[in-house]
Amino acid sequence: MAKTQTKLNLKMTEDEYMNRSESYDGICLACGHIHMGGHEPDARGYECENCGANRVYGIEELMLMGEIEIVSEDEYDLEDEF
């Protein structure tokens, strides 16, 4: 049986992306938990401390996978209102 992958639709500004990349953050594709620091930019399949899934990826890897969309400050602010 194939594992279903949920797309989180991660959106962030260019500044947020750069800050997360420089901080070596990772994001779990299973639960969306943001891991602050300690993840190489190309990290793949690290264990999530929140849900236990091996679905934590580095920020730059997520960008290459098409999981992150860079949006303008205006678009980002509009999405926060909903």
FIKOLZA-1660 file (N, C-alpha, C; in steps of 0.1 Angstrom, whole numbers, plus 5000, padded with zeros to 4 digits):
% residues 82
   i   px   py   pz ch aa at
   1 5008 4988 5000  A  M  N
   1 5000 5000 5000  A  M CA
   1 5009 5012 5000  A  M  C
   2 5006 5022 4991  A  A  N
   2 5014 5034 4990  A  A CA
   2 5011 5044 5001  A  A  C
   3 5021 5051 5006  A  K  N
   3 5019 5061 5016  A  K CA
   3 5014 5074 5010  A  K  C
   4 5003 5079 5015  A  T  N
   4 4997 5091 5010  A  T CA
   4 5005 5103 5016  A  T  C
   5 5009 5112 5007  A  Q  N
   5 5017 5124 5012  A  Q CA
   5 5008 5136 5011  A  Q  C
   6 5007 5143 5023  A  T  N
   6 4999 5155 5023  A  T CA
   6 5008 5167 5021  A  T  C
   7 5003 5176 5012  A  K  N
   7 5011 5188 5008  A  K CA
   7 5007 5198 5018  A  K  C
   8 5016 5204 5025  A  L  N
   8 5013 5214 5036  A  L CA
   8 5011 5228 5030  A  L  C
   9 5015 5230 5018  A  N  N
   9 5013 5244 5012  A  N CA
   9 5020 5254 5020  A  N  C
  10 5033 5253 5022  A  L  N
  10 5041 5262 5030  A  L CA
  10 5044 5274 5023  A  L  C
  11 5040 5286 5028  A  K  N
  11 5042 5299 5022  A  K CA
  11 5050 5307 5032  A  K  C
  12 5060 5314 5027  A  M  N
  12 5068 5323 5035  A  M CA
  12 5074 5334 5026  A  M  C
  13 5077 5345 5032  A  T  N
  13 5084 5356 5025  A  T CA
  13 5098 5352 5022  A  T  C
  14 5105 5359 5013  A  E  N
  14 5119 5357 5010  A  E CA
  14 5127 5359 5023  A  E  C
  15 5124 5369 5031  A  D  N
  15 5132 5372 5043  A  D CA
  15 5130 5360 5053  A  D  C
  16 5118 5355 5055  A  E  N
  16 5116 5344 5064  A  E CA
  16 5123 5331 5059  A  E  C
  17 5123 5329 5046  A  Y  N
  17 5130 5318 5040  A  Y CA
  17 5145 5319 5043  A  Y  C
  18 5151 5330 5040  A  M  N
  18 5165 5332 5043  A  M CA
  18 5168 5331 5058  A  M  C
  19 5160 5336 5066  A  N  N
  19 5163 5335 5081  A  N CA
  19 5162 5320 5085  A  N  C
  20 5152 5313 5080  A  R  N
  20 5151 5299 5084  A  R CA
  20 5162 5290 5078  A  R  C
  21 5167 5294 5066  A  S  N
  21 5178 5287 5060  A  S CA
  21 5191 5289 5068  A  S  C
  22 5193 5302 5072  A  E  N
  22 5205 5305 5079  A  E CA
  22 5205 5300 5093  A  E  C
  23 5193 5297 5099  A  S  N
  23 5192 5291 5112  A  S CA
  23 5192 5276 5112  A  S  C
  24 5193 5270 5100  A  Y  N
  24 5193 5255 5098  A  Y CA
  24 5180 5249 5104  A  Y  C
  25 5169 5256 5101  A  D  N
  25 5156 5250 5105  A  D CA
  25 5151 5239 5096  A  D  C
  26 5142 5231 5101  A  G  N
  26 5136 5220 5094  A  G CA
  26 5121 5220 5096  A  G  C
  27 5114 5214 5087  A  I  N
  27 5099 5213 5089  A  I CA
  27 5095 5199 5086  A  I  C
  28 5086 5194 5095  A  C  N
  28 5080 5181 5093  A  C CA
  28 5069 5181 5084  A  C  C
  29 5069 5173 5073  A  L  N
  29 5059 5172 5063  A  L CA
  29 5047 5164 5069  A  L  C
  30 5048 5157 5079  A  A  N
  30 5037 5149 5085  A  A CA
  30 5028 5158 5093  A  A  C
  31 5034 5166 5102  A  C  N
  31 5026 5174 5111  A  C CA
  31 5027 5189 5110  A  C  C
  32 5037 5194 5103  A  G  N
  32 5040 5208 5101  A  G CA
  32 5048 5214 5112  A  G  C
  33 5053 5207 5121  A  H  N
  33 5061 5212 5132  A  H CA
  33 5074 5218 5126  A  H  C
  34 5077 5230 5131  A  I  N
  34 5090 5237 5127  A  I CA
  34 5100 5234 5137  A  I  C
  35 5111 5228 5133  A  H  N
  35 5123 5225 5141  A  H CA
  35 5133 5236 5140  A  H  C
  36 5135 5242 5151  A  M  N
  36 5144 5254 5151  A  M CA
  36 5159 5250 5152  A  M  C
  37 5166 5251 5142  A  G  N
  37 5180 5248 5141  A  G CA
  37 5184 5234 5141  A  G  C
  38 5196 5231 5138  A  G  N
  38 5202 5217 5139  A  G CA
  38 5199 5208 5127  A  G  C
  39 5194 5214 5116  A  H  N
  39 5191 5206 5104  A  H CA
  39 5198 5211 5092  A  H  C
  40 5206 5203 5086  A  E  N
  40 5213 5207 5074  A  E CA
  40 5203 5212 5063  A  E  C
  41 5207 5221 5054  A  P  N
  41 5198 5226 5044  A  P CA
  41 5192 5214 5035  A  P  C
  42 5200 5204 5033  A  D  N
  42 5196 5192 5025  A  D CA
  42 5191 5180 5033  A  D  C
  43 5187 5183 5046  A  A  N
  43 5183 5172 5054  A  A CA
  43 5170 5165 5048  A  A  C
  44 5170 5152 5050  A  R  N
  44 5158 5144 5044  A  R CA
  44 5155 5133 5054  A  R  C
  45 5142 5132 5058  A  G  N
  45 5137 5121 5065  A  G CA
  45 5142 5120 5080  A  G  C
  46 5145 5132 5086  A  Y  N
  46 5149 5131 5100  A  Y CA
  46 5136 5129 5108  A  Y  C
  47 5138 5124 5120  A  E  N
  47 5127 5121 5129  A  E CA
  47 5122 5134 5136  A  E  C
  48 5108 5135 5136  A  C  N
  48 5102 5146 5142  A  C CA
  48 5100 5144 5157  A  C  C
  49 5105 5154 5164  A  E  N
  49 5103 5154 5179  A  E CA
  49 5089 5156 5183  A  E  C
  50 5081 5160 5174  A  N  N
  50 5067 5163 5178  A  N CA
  50 5058 5151 5175  A  N  C
  51 5059 5145 5163  A  C  N
  51 5050 5133 5160  A  C CA
  51 5057 5120 5158  A  C  C
  52 5070 5120 5157  A  G  N
  52 5078 5108 5156  A  G CA
  52 5080 5103 5142  A  G  C
  53 5074 5109 5132  A  A  N
  53 5075 5105 5118  A  A CA
  53 5089 5109 5113  A  A  C
  54 5094 5101 5104  A  N  N
  54 5107 5105 5097  A  N CA
  54 5104 5113 5085  A  N  C
  55 5099 5125 5087  A  R  N
  55 5095 5134 5076  A  R CA
  55 5100 5148 5078  A  R  C
  56 5111 5150 5086  A  V  N
  56 5116 5164 5087  A  V CA
  56 5126 5166 5076  A  V  C
  57 5125 5177 5069  A  Y  N
  57 5134 5181 5058  A  Y CA
  57 5139 5195 5061  A  Y  C
  58 5151 5197 5056  A  G  N
  58 5158 5211 5057  A  G CA
  58 5150 5220 5048  A  G  C
  59 5151 5233 5051  A  I  N
  59 5144 5244 5044  A  I CA
  59 5148 5244 5029  A  I  C
  60 5161 5243 5026  A  E  N
  60 5164 5243 5011  A  E CA
  60 5160 5231 5004  A  E  C
  61 5160 5219 5011  A  E  N
  61 5155 5207 5004  A  E CA
  61 5140 5209 5001  A  E  C
  62 5133 5214 5011  A  L  N
  62 5118 5217 5009  A  L CA
  62 5116 5226 4997  A  L  C
  63 5124 5236 4995  A  M  N
  63 5123 5245 4984  A  M CA
  63 5125 5237 4971  A  M  C
  64 5135 5229 4970  A  L  N
  64 5138 5221 4958  A  L CA
  64 5127 5211 4955  A  L  C
  65 5120 5206 4966  A  M  N
  65 5109 5196 4964  A  M CA
  65 5096 5203 4960  A  M  C
  66 5096 5217 4960  A  G  N
  66 5084 5224 4956  A  G CA
  66 5074 5225 4968  A  G  C
  67 5079 5223 4980  A  E  N
  67 5070 5224 4992  A  E CA
  67 5069 5238 4997  A  E  C
  68 5077 5247 4994  A  I  N
  68 5077 5261 4999  A  I CA
  68 5074 5270 4987  A  I  C
  69 5065 5279 4989  A  E  N
  69 5062 5290 4980  A  E CA
  69 5066 5303 4986  A  E  C
  70 5074 5310 4978  A  I  N
  70 5078 5324 4983  A  I CA
  70 5068 5334 4978  A  I  C
  71 5062 5341 4988  A  V  N
  71 5052 5351 4985  A  V CA
  71 5057 5365 4990  A  V  C
  72 5050 5375 4984  A  S  N
  72 5053 5389 4988  A  S CA
  72 5048 5392 5002  A  S  C
  73 5053 5402 5008  A  E  N
  73 5049 5406 5021  A  E CA
  73 5033 5409 5021  A  E  C
  74 5028 5415 5010  A  D  N
  74 5014 5418 5009  A  D CA
  74 5006 5405 5009  A  D  C
  75 5010 5395 5001  A  E  N
  75 5003 5382 5000  A  E CA
  75 5003 5375 5014  A  E  C
  76 5015 5376 5020  A  Y  N
  76 5016 5369 5033  A  Y CA
  76 5007 5375 5043  A  Y  C
  77 5006 5389 5044  A  D  N
  77 4998 5396 5053  A  D CA
  77 4983 5393 5051  A  D  C
  78 4979 5392 5038  A  L  N
  78 4965 5389 5035  A  L CA
  78 4961 5375 5039  A  L  C
  79 4970 5365 5038  A  E  N
  79 4967 5352 5042  A  E CA
  79 4966 5351 5057  A  E  C
  80 4973 5359 5065  A  D  N
  80 4972 5359 5079  A  D CA
  80 4959 5364 5085  A  D  C
  81 4951 5371 5076  A  E  N
  81 4938 5377 5081  A  E CA
  81 4927 5367 5080  A  E  C
  82 4929 5356 5073  A  F  N
  82 4918 5346 5072  A  F CA
  82 4918 5336 5082  A  F  C
% end
